[in-house]
Amino acid sequence: MNVKIYEKKDCAPLLERAFAEREKELAAVRAILADVRKRGDAAVFDCERKFDATELTADNFRVSEEEIAAAYEAVSPELLESLKRAVRNIFAYHSRAGRKDNVVTEDGRTTGYVVRPVASAGIYAPGGTAPLSSSVLMGVLPARAAGVERIVLATPAKNGVVAPLTLVAARECGVREIYKMGGAQAVAALAYGTQSVKKVDVIAGPGNIYVTLAKKEVYGDVGIDMLAGPSEIMIVADETADPVYVAADMLSQAEHDVLARAIVVTTSRVLAEKTASEVKTQLAALGRRAIAETSLASSGGIIVVHSLEEAAELVNAVAPEHLELYTRDPEALLPQIRHAGAVFMGGYTPEPVGDYFAGPDHILPTSGSAKFFQVLNEDVFTRKMSVISYTKEALREDAADIMRLARSEQLDAHANAVAVRMQKENR
């Protein structure tokens, strides 16, 4: 296949994509949510039988210690050691910020906030065309770093079996409660609770359109991290970039899903043409070639611009999930970037470095939502609680202002709560 090359003036159709709410899928999601809310476990079991060919009962719904042990036997020692190193990096990164209270006392007035973790979090780990054990790490470890006591993992089983590395990843992250469930039914169980699953306070983690729509529907009953759509990457490259690397990075994203989007923005027509040729060459060796070809044909391309300033404008308009700055001086370009989920700097920082190992999270806002959502981090699992304390003297100084403002809103009892204290002090 040939990757299409666009001039900036012709690239609008390639850039336009937002989270699509599809009525058919939304109706199905709402029906599942209502059914799980009404029937609990039985509704979840029916969905798992229908969608994942998995027969569940109260006895095998929750992953057992025997299944965890079998999963460890199925994972090679080398892979396990790589997983352990990734866990250490990611947990250390998310622990770096800490839970920082901010309380200040001045002139008898104490104001600020204290930070508290939520009591429980539900993490969703996809198990579709490619079970993503890395999403377990990226969902669970920020919650652990935040201090969440109860962390529940929901992940689909195929024919009754959860991918071994998913279970090993969960145990390496300290998860003790894992349920074989996926899709909208998993979100419903976490949000509302069932006979077997106690409800959680926050749900986080990526999923397909049904998972995303379900999270949107239950928001308000629980907190959520974001509404994630198909994965995407933008690569800003100049004439110094290696087309072999650029092509490889496009394909690393395109192989995710037929709806994934991979776009290169470059100031070099020569680089654009060499990258397009290199993509064609590298595609031939991919195991997921058909997926990558479909993705690139529908949502991929290379845009030629006149300057890096124009490239930055396109980035900020799209607000991509992943952004690679593969230029002579990426640090100089970074201040121009306002909207992106994660930024990868330089030719030796391909996006998989962040997907698996560096530490920053790979659960990121997509479909332009990086303009208002942020990368999954420990803040998603904490809450700031205001703290206010006045001395007698401080209240006396501020009383008139407070009462005046309360009475301006015709809230006399509010004003009186201050007035009675002043009257008693003045006796």
Secondary structure as UniProt FT lines:
FT   STRAND          5..7
FT   HELIX           8..10
FT   HELIX           12..15
FT   HELIX           23..39
FT   HELIX           41..52
FT   TURN            58..60
FT   HELIX           65..74
FT   HELIX           77..95
FT   STRAND          102..106
FT   TURN            107..108
FT   STRAND          109..117
FT   STRAND          120..124
FT   HELIX           133..146
FT   STRAND          150..155
FT   TURN            159..160
FT   HELIX           164..172
FT   TURN            173..174
FT   STRAND          177..180
FT   HELIX           183..192
FT   STRAND          202..204
FT   HELIX           209..218
FT   TURN            220..221
FT   STRAND          222..224
FT   STRAND          232..237
FT   TURN            239..240
FT   HELIX           243..254
FT   TURN            255..256
FT   TURN            258..259
FT   STRAND          261..266
FT   HELIX           269..283
FT   TURN            284..285
FT   TURN            287..288
FT   HELIX           289..299
FT   STRAND          301..304
FT   HELIX           308..318
FT   STRAND          322..326
FT   HELIX           330..333
FT   HELIX           334..336
FT   STRAND          342..345
FT   TURN            347..348
FT   HELIX           351..356
FT   TURN            367..368
FT   HELIX           369..371
FT   HELIX           378..381
FT   STRAND          382..390
FT   HELIX           392..408
FT   TURN            409..410
FT   HELIX           412..426
//
